[in-house]
Amino acid sequence: METNNYGNDGANWIWGIFYYNKNDKRIFPPKRIPWMGWTVNFANWKSILALVVVIAIFFGLMWFIEANL
């Protein structure tokens, strides 16, 4: 359950799709429409690092699968 109302404040969204809030310490806050899942807080360096790690793992797995075919 969300204890603050950061996600509903339009000032925390760049172009309506990128969440950017320095006061919100969550790595993956929920999207504006809850059933759509979570997003990345681009103001938090831990969020950006987590996103880069996930992307690197994805491409690493793709490379590994292609190399072993």
N, C-alpha and C positions, 0 to 999 in steps of 0.2 A: 504494500500500500504506500502510495506516495505521500510523504509528509510535507512537501512544499508544493508550490504552484508554478515552478519555473517553466515547465513544459508548455503551459497554457499562455504564457506571456509572448506575444508576437515579436517583442523586441529581442528575444533570445534566438530567433530563427532568421538566418540569412537566406534571402530569396524564398523563404517559406519551407526550405527542405534541409538546410544545414543548421544543426543545433550548435550554438556558440554561447556559453555562459561560464564566465570565470568563477562565479560564486557557487556553481554546482559541481561538487566533487565526484559525482557518479561517473563511472567509466562508460557505461551503456545505459543512458536514460531512456525511458519509453518515448515512442513517437507521439505526435499530437493525436493520432487516431490509435488508441491502445491495441486494437486487434491486429495492427500492422507490425507489431514487434518493437524492437529497440533501434536506437540510432547511436551515433558516436558523438561525444561532446568534443568538438574541435578546439575548444579553449583549454582542454585538459591534456597535457603531454602524455599521460598514461593511456588515454583513449586513442591517441594517434599511434602510439607505440603498439598497442594491442591490435589495431587495424592493420598496421604494417606486418606484424607477426602472422596474423591470420592469412593475409595475402601471400606472404612468403611461403607459408606452409602449403597453401593451395598450389602455387606454382611449382614448389619443390616436389609435391606428390605427382603433379602432371608430368614433370620432367622424368621422375623415377619410373612412372608407368610407361611413358614413351620409350625410355632407354631400355626397358626390359621386354619389349615386344618382339 
